[in-house]
Amino acid sequence: MKIDEACVGCIINQSFKVANAIRANQILSNQLTSTVEKMSENFSFEQTPPEIAADVYEEMALIANKYDLYDEVKEHSTQKALSFIPLLKERLSQSDNKLLTATKIAVAGNVIDLAAEVEFDLHEELENIFHIDFAHNDFESFAEQVEKAENIVVIGDNVGEHIFDHLFIQTLQELYPKKEFSYMVRGNPIINDVTIKEAKEAGFDTLCNLVDSGVNTPGFMYERASEEAKKLFDNADLVISKGMGNYECMSPAKRENICFLLKVKCNVVASSLGKEIGDIICKLT
């Protein structure tokens, strides 16, 4: 999915979010914004939004002299997500369709997105998501593919959301104990996306096969992935892609049997899917 004119303003606006996150003084804040505005003059409309974002965030990190621009925010997101786990485990224990409930939980976590055009409240999302349907609803086909698959790859998205992904994979393992599961994360800090560091802290390395994708983009760019990640992606029976960044990078789909699970949080993605901001998506290729 290539960038749209609307993406330009959104990416520039992220410089303000970064400035707030790192508590930048006015001089640094102005430098961040002016640099991104200057870069925007040369954005290539042949690239995806995550490709553009990778270059922008690398430059902002250099200016701020900070390796992980959102390290403090990511820690807060993790703790907030963890506070909901007891309630979500209780809901799962009472569910008549644990796969559907776990999938809804995984999608609810996708509201934790610091680069989105529109922000949603996580508590409100968890209150509502079990009572609404997927706007694009391939869940039954997805469930059939989960049943058939021997090895399943989940491509993670944001920190905080990854806590719900852990519960999602844990539930899948309980439902299908003979299947092999992998969780793929970003190759370096980019926006608030999950990396090996946060994944290990959450226990993914003991839960399933944890893989560093090697990509420096806030979305799985196959061309930038490590050979291990490419092989895993190519050979998986089913790929579960979390969030808008992964959808932007893999749309049009790179292969069959990718299930996109996401919350629509911007007009450009809404237009691509033919849906509305706020919709939840379960789209199988």
C-alpha positions in Angstrom: 0.0 0.0 0.0 1.6 3.3 -1.2 1.5 6.5 0.8 -1.3 9.0 0.2 -1.3 12.8 0.5 -3.0 12.3 3.8 -0.1 10.3 5.1 2.3 13.2 4.7 0.5 15.4 7.3 0.1 12.4 9.6 3.8 11.7 9.5 4.7 15.3 10.1 2.3 15.3 13.1 4.3 12.4 14.6 7.2 14.8 15.2 5.0 16.6 17.8 4.1 13.2 19.4 7.8 12.4 19.7 8.6 15.8 21.1 6.0 15.3 23.8 7.2 11.7 24.5 10.8 12.7 25.1 9.8 16.0 26.9 11.8 18.0 24.3 12.4 21.7 25.0 11.1 24.2 22.4 14.4 24.3 20.5 14.6 20.5 20.0 10.8 20.3 19.4 11.1 22.9 16.6 14.1 21.1 15.1 12.3 17.8 15.0 9.3 19.3 13.3 11.2 21.4 10.8 13.4 18.4 9.9 10.4 16.1 9.2 8.7 18.9 7.2 11.8 19.3 5.1 12.0 15.5 4.6 8.3 15.4 3.5 9.2 17.5 0.5 11.0 14.4 -0.9 8.7 11.6 0.2 8.4 9.0 -2.5 4.8 8.1 -3.3 6.2 4.7 -4.5 6.9 3.7 -0.9 4.6 2.4 1.8 3.9 4.6 4.9 6.1 2.3 7.1 9.0 2.8 4.7 8.7 6.5 4.9 8.3 6.3 8.7 11.5 4.3 9.1 13.6 7.1 7.6 11.8 9.8 9.5 12.2 8.1 12.9 15.8 7.3 12.3 16.5 11.0 11.6 14.5 12.0 14.7 16.4 9.6 16.9 19.7 11.0 15.7 18.5 14.6 16.4 17.2 13.7 19.8 20.3 11.5 20.5 18.0 8.8 21.8 18.1 5.2 20.6 14.5 4.3 21.5 12.3 7.4 21.3 9.3 5.8 23.0 11.0 3.6 25.7 9.2 5.2 28.6 5.8 5.2 26.8 6.3 1.6 25.9 6.9 0.6 29.5 3.7 2.4 30.5 1.7 0.7 27.7 3.0 -2.7 28.9 2.0 -2.1 32.5 -1.4 -0.8 31.5 -2.0 -3.9 29.3 -0.9 -6.3 32.0 -3.5 -4.8 34.4 -6.3 -6.1 32.1 -5.0 -9.7 31.9 -6.8 -11.1 34.9 -10.1 -9.8 33.6 -9.4 -11.2 30.1 -8.4 -14.6 31.4 -11.7 -14.7 33.3 -13.6 -13.8 30.2 -11.7 -16.6 28.2 -12.5 -19.2 30.9 -16.2 -18.4 30.6 -16.2 -18.2 26.8 -18.1 -20.8 24.6 -15.9 -19.9 21.6 -12.4 -19.4 23.0 -10.8 -18.8 19.6 -13.2 -16.0 18.8 -12.7 -14.4 22.2 -8.9 -14.7 22.0 -9.0 -13.2 18.5 -11.1 -10.3 19.7 -8.7 -9.7 22.6 -5.8 -9.6 20.1 -7.6 -7.0 18.0 -8.5 -4.9 21.0 -4.8 -4.5 21.8 -4.3 -2.9 18.4 -5.7 0.4 19.7 -2.3 1.0 21.4 -0.8 2.8 18.4 1.3 6.0 18.8 1.4 6.7 15.1 -2.3 6.5 14.3 -4.4 9.4 13.0 -7.1 8.6 15.6 -6.6 7.3 19.1 -8.9 5.0 21.1 -9.3 4.3 24.7 -8.1 0.7 25.6 -10.5 0.2 28.5 -13.5 1.3 26.4 -12.3 -0.9 23.6 -12.2 -4.0 25.8 -15.6 -3.2 27.1 -17.1 -3.0 23.6 -15.2 -5.4 21.4 -16.9 -8.6 22.5 -20.3 -7.1 21.6 -19.5 -6.0 18.0 -18.8 -7.9 14.8 -15.8 -7.7 12.5 -16.6 -5.2 9.8 -14.7 -7.4 7.4 -15.5 -10.8 8.8 -13.5 -13.8 7.6 -13.4 -15.3 11.0 -15.0 -18.6 10.1 -12.5 -19.1 7.2 -9.7 -18.0 9.5 -10.8 -20.6 12.1 -10.8 -23.3 9.4 -7.2 -22.3 8.4 -6.1 -22.4 12.0 -7.5 -25.9 12.3 -5.7 -27.0 9.1 -2.3 -25.3 9.8 0.6 -27.1 11.3 2.8 -24.0 11.8 1.5 -20.5 12.4 3.4 -17.2 12.4 2.0 -14.2 14.3 3.6 -10.9 13.2 3.5 -8.5 16.1 2.8 -4.8 16.0 2.8 -2.5 19.1 4.1 -2.7 22.6 1.3 -3.2 25.1 -0.6 -5.0 22.3 2.0 -7.7 22.5 0.8 -8.6 26.0 -2.6 -9.4 24.4 -0.8 -11.3 21.7 0.9 -13.4 24.4 -2.5 -14.4 25.7 -3.7 -15.0 22.2 -0.9 -17.4 21.4 -1.2 -19.0 24.8 -4.9 -19.7 24.1 -4.1 -21.1 20.6 -1.6 -23.4 22.1 -4.2 -24.7 24.6 -6.7 -25.2 21.8 -4.2 -26.8 19.4 -1.3 -28.2 21.4 0.3 -30.0 18.5 0.8 -26.9 16.3 4.0 -24.9 16.1 3.7 -21.2 16.8 6.2 -18.3 16.1 6.0 -14.7 17.0 7.9 -12.2 14.8 9.0 -8.8 16.0 10.8 -5.7 14.6 14.5 -5.6 14.1 15.1 -2.3 16.0 13.1 0.3 18.0 10.7 2.1 15.6 7.7 4.1 17.0 6.2 2.0 19.8 6.6 -1.3 17.9 7.5 -4.5 19.7 11.2 -5.7 19.5 13.0 -8.7 20.9 13.6 -6.7 24.1 9.9 -6.3 25.0 9.0 -9.7 23.7 11.5 -11.4 25.9 10.4 -9.4 28.9 6.9 -10.6 28.2 8.1 -14.3 28.0 7.6 -15.0 24.3 11.0 -16.8 24.2 9.6 -19.5 26.5 6.1 -19.4 25.1 6.9 -20.0 21.4 9.5 -19.6 18.7 10.5 -15.9 19.0 12.0 -14.3 15.8 13.6 -11.0 15.2 12.4 -10.1 11.7 15.4 -7.8 11.0 13.1 -5.1 9.5 13.6 -1.4 10.5 10.1 -0.4 9.4 6.9 -0.2 11.5 5.5 -3.0 9.5 6.8 -6.3 8.0 8.7 -5.4 4.8 9.6 -8.7 3.3 12.4 -7.2 1.2 14.1 -5.9 4.4 13.6 -9.0 6.5 16.4 -11.4 7.5 16.8 -14.7 5.7 15.4 -16.6 8.7 12.3 -14.3 8.8 11.7 -14.7 5.0 12.0 -18.5 5.3 9.6 -18.6 8.2 7.1 -16.3 6.4 7.3 -18.3 3.2 6.9 -21.7 4.8 4.2 -20.9 7.4 0.8 -22.6 6.7 -0.8 -19.4 8.2 0.4 -15.9 8.8 -1.5 -13.8 11.3 -0.7 -10.1 10.7 -1.4 -7.7 13.5 -2.1 -4.0 13.0 -2.2 -1.3 10.3 1.6 -1.1 9.7 1.8 -4.8 8.7 -1.3 -4.4 6.6 0.2 -1.4 4.8 3.4 -3.3 4.1 1.7 -6.5 2.9 -1.2 -5.1 0.9 -1.6 -6.3 -1.8 -0.9 -9.6 0.0 2.5 -11.2 -0.5 1.1 -14.7 -0.3 -2.0 -16.7 0.4 -3.3 -17.4 3.9 -2.4 -14.1 5.6 -5.0 -13.1 8.1 -5.0 -9.4 8.8 -6.3 -8.5 12.3 -6.5 -4.8 13.0 -8.5 -1.8 14.2 -9.0 0.8 11.5 -7.4 4.0 12.8 -6.9 6.2 9.7 -8.8 7.3 6.6 -6.2 5.9 4.2 -6.5 2.4 5.6 -10.2 2.7 5.9 -10.4 3.6 2.2 -8.2 0.7 1.2 -10.4 -1.7 3.1 -13.7 -0.1 2.1 -14.5 0.4 5.8 -14.7 3.1 8.4 -12.4 4.4 11.2 -13.1 2.4 14.3 -14.0 -0.8 12.5 -12.4 -4.1 13.5 -11.0 -6.3 10.7 -10.5 -10.0 10.3 -9.4 -10.3 6.6 -8.1 -13.5 5.2 -6.2 -13.5 1.8 
